[in-house]
């Protein structure tokens, strides 16, 4: 009886619905070992790296993990939020949780989680269970579906639940590549950014995270989802495809990835006398290493070195009001269906 009482204190028997906002992940610090721990977890995910383990694991532990943390750690240092001693992704994710919770009200508990790093999905689930949630809506914050993002987040959530005797009921939010609220929020953020510039861009480059072409050939819908987002955003902006081209960033390894590749494409623009560009990254709901450093620092440098003159990056939706409205609007139907 004492054990039962303790369990009821830890997990109050209520009927609250919980919302779990899941993002990709971040290291806990910029030092070698913190970055190595994060990379080991990320690059050990078979959804991310589909190479045979007998080939990949020796390469990962023998070459990549001993060396890569130095380069990645330096990149994280360039964008690190020193005031909060955290990565921008963690700071923004916490703000999203806080604002979404305020918008949904006290009947819904909201928790954040990272697929890799902390707070982990297990910690996020624990927080919701302790808040009395017997129903959880899981929301992977990826507008475009891919096995390496949405699927692995859901995989890990259910692996977490496999270890629990008393499981909550689960609902998951699907991808939303051309949902009207998402497209309107992107267009609004783009217009607001353009209004701050002292120049008019000659191109607005839509850059998505890349993916190996073999994954698409095996049935992953990610490329089609990116096309849907780009097409809808162009339509909302009244722009043609040649003015708002779509590219793919963040290649890794020697295999062929989705093309055109962002960096070579942007460098070629500069060599073709396109001097002023803006980049938008609609595959990310929150600014992170890929947007702030890879695009904001590295790509900027490459464009200017190739002869470009003006370069800007549209901030992600982050924790702005339109982002919070988008998240709550997509989550609310699932929450309400669980509440009935």
KAWO-V286332 format. One record per residue. N is the residue number from 1. SS is DSSP state (2 for helix, 1 for strand, 0 for the rest). NEAR is the number of other ideal C-beta (glycine too) atoms within 8 Angstrom. D_CENTER is the distance of its C-alpha to the mean C-alpha in whole Angstrom. Layout:
n=N ss=SS near=NEAR d_center=D_CENTER
n=N ss=SS near=NEAR d_center=D_CENTER
This chain:
n=1 ss=0 near=4 d_center=44
n=2 ss=2 near=5 d_center=43
n=3 ss=2 near=6 d_center=40
n=4 ss=2 near=7 d_center=39
n=5 ss=2 near=8 d_center=40
n=6 ss=2 near=8 d_center=37
n=7 ss=2 near=8 d_center=35
n=8 ss=2 near=9 d_center=35
n=9 ss=2 near=6 d_center=35
n=10 ss=2 near=6 d_center=31
n=11 ss=0 near=9 d_center=30
n=12 ss=0 near=8 d_center=32
n=13 ss=0 near=6 d_center=33
n=14 ss=0 near=7 d_center=32
n=15 ss=0 near=6 d_center=30
n=16 ss=1 near=12 d_center=27
n=17 ss=1 near=14 d_center=24
n=18 ss=1 near=16 d_center=21
n=19 ss=1 near=15 d_center=17
n=20 ss=1 near=16 d_center=14
n=21 ss=1 near=15 d_center=11
n=22 ss=1 near=15 d_center=9
n=23 ss=1 near=13 d_center=5
n=24 ss=1 near=9 d_center=5
n=25 ss=1 near=11 d_center=8
n=26 ss=1 near=14 d_center=11
n=27 ss=0 near=14 d_center=14
n=28 ss=0 near=8 d_center=17
n=29 ss=0 near=7 d_center=19
n=30 ss=0 near=10 d_center=19
n=31 ss=0 near=7 d_center=22
n=32 ss=2 near=8 d_center=23
n=33 ss=2 near=7 d_center=23
n=34 ss=2 near=12 d_center=20
n=35 ss=2 near=16 d_center=18
n=36 ss=2 near=11 d_center=20
n=37 ss=2 near=11 d_center=19
n=38 ss=2 near=14 d_center=15
n=39 ss=2 near=14 d_center=16
n=40 ss=2 near=10 d_center=18
n=41 ss=2 near=11 d_center=16
n=42 ss=2 near=10 d_center=13
n=43 ss=2 near=11 d_center=16
n=44 ss=0 near=9 d_center=18
n=45 ss=0 near=12 d_center=16
n=46 ss=0 near=7 d_center=18
n=47 ss=0 near=9 d_center=15
n=48 ss=0 near=9 d_center=14
n=49 ss=0 near=9 d_center=17
n=50 ss=0 near=7 d_center=20
n=51 ss=0 near=6 d_center=23
n=52 ss=0 near=5 d_center=26
n=53 ss=2 near=7 d_center=26
n=54 ss=2 near=6 d_center=29
n=55 ss=2 near=8 d_center=28
n=56 ss=2 near=10 d_center=24
n=57 ss=2 near=9 d_center=25
n=58 ss=2 near=8 d_center=28
n=59 ss=2 near=9 d_center=26
n=60 ss=2 near=13 d_center=23
n=61 ss=2 near=7 d_center=26
n=62 ss=2 near=7 d_center=28
n=63 ss=2 near=7 d_center=27
n=64 ss=2 near=11 d_center=23
n=65 ss=2 near=12 d_center=23
n=66 ss=2 near=6 d_center=26
n=67 ss=2 near=8 d_center=25
n=68 ss=2 near=11 d_center=21
n=69 ss=2 near=12 d_center=20
n=70 ss=2 near=8 d_center=23
n=71 ss=2 near=8 d_center=21
n=72 ss=2 near=12 d_center=17
n=73 ss=2 near=14 d_center=19
n=74 ss=2 near=9 d_center=21
n=75 ss=2 near=11 d_center=17
n=76 ss=2 near=14 d_center=16
n=77 ss=2 near=8 d_center=19
n=78 ss=2 near=9 d_center=19
n=79 ss=2 near=13 d_center=16
n=80 ss=0 near=11 d_center=17
n=81 ss=1 near=10 d_center=18
n=82 ss=0 near=5 d_center=21
n=83 ss=0 near=4 d_center=23
n=84 ss=0 near=6 d_center=20
n=85 ss=0 near=7 d_center=20
n=86 ss=1 near=9 d_center=16
n=87 ss=0 near=13 d_center=13
n=88 ss=2 near=13 d_center=12
n=89 ss=2 near=14 d_center=9
n=90 ss=2 near=10 d_center=11
n=91 ss=2 near=11 d_center=13
n=92 ss=2 near=13 d_center=11
n=93 ss=2 near=13 d_center=10
n=94 ss=2 near=9 d_center=14
n=95 ss=2 near=10 d_center=15
n=96 ss=2 near=17 d_center=13
n=97 ss=2 near=12 d_center=14
n=98 ss=2 near=8 d_center=18
n=99 ss=2 near=10 d_center=18
n=100 ss=2 near=15 d_center=17
n=101 ss=2 near=10 d_center=20
n=102 ss=2 near=7 d_center=22
n=103 ss=2 near=9 d_center=22
n=104 ss=2 near=13 d_center=22
n=105 ss=0 near=6 d_center=25
n=106 ss=0 near=3 d_center=27
n=107 ss=0 near=7 d_center=27
n=108 ss=1 near=12 d_center=23
n=109 ss=1 near=13 d_center=22
n=110 ss=1 near=11 d_center=18
n=111 ss=1 near=15 d_center=16
n=112 ss=1 near=14 d_center=13
n=113 ss=1 near=14 d_center=12
n=114 ss=1 near=16 d_center=10
n=115 ss=1 near=12 d_center=10
n=116 ss=1 near=10 d_center=12
n=117 ss=1 near=11 d_center=14
n=118 ss=0 near=6 d_center=15
n=119 ss=0 near=9 d_center=15
n=120 ss=1 near=9 d_center=15
n=121 ss=2 near=14 d_center=15
n=122 ss=2 near=7 d_center=18
n=123 ss=2 near=10 d_center=19
n=124 ss=2 near=14 d_center=17
n=125 ss=2 near=16 d_center=19
n=126 ss=2 near=8 d_center=22
n=127 ss=2 near=11 d_center=21
n=128 ss=2 near=14 d_center=22
n=129 ss=2 near=11 d_center=25
n=130 ss=2 near=9 d_center=26
n=131 ss=0 near=11 d_center=26
n=132 ss=0 near=12 d_center=28
n=133 ss=1 near=13 d_center=25
n=134 ss=1 near=9 d_center=27
n=135 ss=1 near=14 d_center=24
n=136 ss=1 near=14 d_center=20
n=137 ss=1 near=16 d_center=18
n=138 ss=1 near=13 d_center=15
n=139 ss=1 near=13 d_center=12
n=140 ss=1 near=11 d_center=8
n=141 ss=0 near=10 d_center=6
n=142 ss=0 near=12 d_center=6
n=143 ss=0 near=12 d_center=8
n=144 ss=0 near=14 d_center=10
n=145 ss=0 near=12 d_center=11
n=146 ss=0 near=14 d_center=11
n=147 ss=2 near=10 d_center=13
n=148 ss=2 near=10 d_center=11
n=149 ss=2 near=12 d_center=8
n=150 ss=2 near=11 d_center=10
n=151 ss=2 near=11 d_center=13
n=152 ss=2 near=13 d_center=12
n=153 ss=2 near=14 d_center=11
n=154 ss=2 near=11 d_center=14
n=155 ss=2 near=9 d_center=16
n=156 ss=2 near=10 d_center=16
n=157 ss=2 near=15 d_center=16
n=158 ss=2 near=9 d_center=20
n=159 ss=2 near=8 d_center=21
n=160 ss=2 near=11 d_center=20
n=161 ss=2 near=11 d_center=23
n=162 ss=2 near=6 d_center=25
n=163 ss=0 near=5 d_center=26
n=164 ss=0 near=7 d_center=27
n=165 ss=0 near=3 d_center=31
n=166 ss=0 near=5 d_center=30
n=167 ss=0 near=7 d_center=27
n=168 ss=0 near=13 d_center=25
n=169 ss=1 near=8 d_center=25
n=170 ss=1 near=12 d_center=21
n=171 ss=1 near=11 d_center=20
n=172 ss=1 near=10 d_center=16
n=173 ss=0 near=11 d_center=15
n=174 ss=0 near=5 d_center=14
n=175 ss=0 near=9 d_center=12
n=176 ss=0 near=9 d_center=13
n=177 ss=0 near=13 d_center=13
n=178 ss=0 near=10 d_center=16
n=179 ss=0 near=10 d_center=17
n=180 ss=2 near=6 d_center=19
n=181 ss=2 near=10 d_center=18
n=182 ss=2 near=13 d_center=14
n=183 ss=2 near=13 d_center=16
n=184 ss=2 near=10 d_center=19
n=185 ss=2 near=13 d_center=16
n=186 ss=2 near=14 d_center=15
n=187 ss=2 near=11 d_center=19
n=188 ss=2 near=9 d_center=20
n=189 ss=2 near=14 d_center=17
n=190 ss=2 near=14 d_center=19
n=191 ss=2 near=9 d_center=22
n=192 ss=2 near=8 d_center=22
n=193 ss=2 near=12 d_center=21
n=194 ss=2 near=10 d_center=23
n=195 ss=2 near=6 d_center=26
n=196 ss=2 near=5 d_center=25
n=197 ss=0 near=11 d_center=26
n=198 ss=0 near=2 d_center=30
n=199 ss=0 near=6 d_center=30
n=200 ss=0 near=6 d_center=29
n=201 ss=0 near=12 d_center=26
n=202 ss=0 near=7 d_center=28
n=203 ss=1 near=11 d_center=24
n=204 ss=1 near=13 d_center=21
n=205 ss=1 near=15 d_center=19
n=206 ss=1 near=14 d_center=16
n=207 ss=1 near=13 d_center=14
n=208 ss=1 near=15 d_center=11
n=209 ss=1 near=9 d_center=10
n=210 ss=0 near=11 d_center=13
n=211 ss=0 near=14 d_center=14
n=212 ss=1 near=12 d_center=18
n=213 ss=2 near=10 d_center=20
n=214 ss=2 near=8 d_center=22
n=215 ss=2 near=13 d_center=19
n=216 ss=2 near=12 d_center=19
n=217 ss=2 near=6 d_center=23
n=218 ss=0 near=6 d_center=23
n=219 ss=0 near=5 d_center=21
n=220 ss=0 near=10 d_center=17
n=221 ss=0 near=8 d_center=17
n=222 ss=2 near=13 d_center=14
n=223 ss=2 near=10 d_center=16
n=224 ss=2 near=7 d_center=18
n=225 ss=2 near=14 d_center=15
n=226 ss=2 near=15 d_center=14
n=227 ss=2 near=9 d_center=18
n=228 ss=2 near=11 d_center=18
n=229 ss=2 near=19 d_center=15
n=230 ss=2 near=13 d_center=17
n=231 ss=2 near=9 d_center=20
n=232 ss=2 near=11 d_center=20
n=233 ss=2 near=16 d_center=19
n=234 ss=2 near=12 d_center=22
n=235 ss=2 near=7 d_center=24
n=236 ss=2 near=10 d_center=23
n=237 ss=2 near=11 d_center=24
n=238 ss=0 near=5 d_center=27
n=239 ss=0 near=7 d_center=26
n=240 ss=0 near=6 d_center=27
n=241 ss=0 near=8 d_center=25
n=242 ss=0 near=4 d_center=26
n=243 ss=0 near=8 d_center=26
n=244 ss=0 near=14 d_center=22
n=245 ss=0 near=11 d_center=21
n=246 ss=1 near=11 d_center=18
n=247 ss=1 near=13 d_center=17
n=248 ss=1 near=17 d_center=15
n=249 ss=1 near=16 d_center=14
n=250 ss=0 near=8 d_center=13
n=251 ss=0 near=8 d_center=16
n=252 ss=0 near=3 d_center=17
n=253 ss=0 near=5 d_center=21
n=254 ss=0 near=2 d_center=24
n=255 ss=0 near=7 d_center=23
n=256 ss=0 near=6 d_center=22
n=257 ss=1 near=11 d_center=19
n=258 ss=0 near=11 d_center=18
n=259 ss=0 near=6 d_center=20
n=260 ss=0 near=8 d_center=21
n=261 ss=1 near=12 d_center=19
n=262 ss=2 near=14 d_center=18
n=263 ss=2 near=10 d_center=20
n=264 ss=2 near=8 d_center=23
n=265 ss=2 near=12 d_center=23
n=266 ss=2 near=17 d_center=23
n=267 ss=2 near=11 d_center=26
n=268 ss=2 near=9 d_center=28
n=269 ss=2 near=13 d_center=27
n=270 ss=2 near=14 d_center=29
n=271 ss=2 near=8 d_center=32
n=272 ss=0 near=6 d_center=32
n=273 ss=0 near=6 d_center=33
n=274 ss=0 near=10 d_center=30
n=275 ss=0 near=9 d_center=30
n=276 ss=1 near=12 d_center=27
n=277 ss=1 near=16 d_center=24
n=278 ss=1 near=16 d_center=20
n=279 ss=1 near=15 d_center=17
n=280 ss=1 near=13 d_center=14
n=281 ss=0 near=15 d_center=11
n=282 ss=0 near=11 d_center=10
n=283 ss=0 near=11 d_center=7
n=284 ss=0 near=11 d_center=5
n=285 ss=0 near=10 d_center=6
n=286 ss=0 near=15 d_center=6
n=287 ss=0 near=11 d_center=8
n=288 ss=0 near=12 d_center=8
n=289 ss=2 near=13 d_center=10
n=290 ss=2 near=12 d_center=10
n=291 ss=2 near=13 d_center=10
n=292 ss=2 near=13 d_center=13
n=293 ss=2 near=13 d_center=15
n=294 ss=2 near=13 d_center=14
n=295 ss=2 near=16 d_center=15
n=296 ss=2 near=10 d_center=16
n=297 ss=2 near=11 d_center=19
n=298 ss=2 near=9 d_center=19
n=299 ss=2 near=15 d_center=19
n=300 ss=2 near=11 d_center=21
n=301 ss=2 near=8 d_center=24
n=302 ss=2 near=11 d_center=24
n=303 ss=2 near=14 d_center=25
n=304 ss=2 near=11 d_center=27
n=305 ss=2 near=6 d_center=29
n=306 ss=0 near=11 d_center=29
n=307 ss=0 near=9 d_center=31
n=308 ss=0 near=14 d_center=29
n=309 ss=0 near=6 d_center=30
n=310 ss=1 near=10 d_center=27
n=311 ss=1 near=12 d_center=23
n=312 ss=1 near=10 d_center=20
n=313 ss=1 near=12 d_center=17
n=314 ss=0 near=11 d_center=16
n=315 ss=0 near=8 d_center=13
n=316 ss=0 near=12 d_center=10
n=317 ss=0 near=12 d_center=11
n=318 ss=0 near=12 d_center=10
n=319 ss=0 near=9 d_center=13
n=320 ss=0 near=8 d_center=16
n=321 ss=2 near=5 d_center=18
n=322 ss=2 near=11 d_center=17
n=323 ss=2 near=13 d_center=13
n=324 ss=2 near=13 d_center=15
n=325 ss=2 near=11 d_center=17
n=326 ss=2 near=13 d_center=15
n=327 ss=2 near=13 d_center=13
n=328 ss=2 near=11 d_center=17
n=329 ss=2 near=8 d_center=18
n=330 ss=2 near=12 d_center=16
n=331 ss=2 near=14 d_center=17
n=332 ss=2 near=9 d_center=20
n=333 ss=2 near=7 d_center=22
n=334 ss=2 near=10 d_center=21
n=335 ss=2 near=13 d_center=22
n=336 ss=2 near=8 d_center=25
n=337 ss=2 near=8 d_center=26
n=338 ss=2 near=11 d_center=26
n=339 ss=2 near=8 d_center=28
n=340 ss=0 near=4 d_center=31
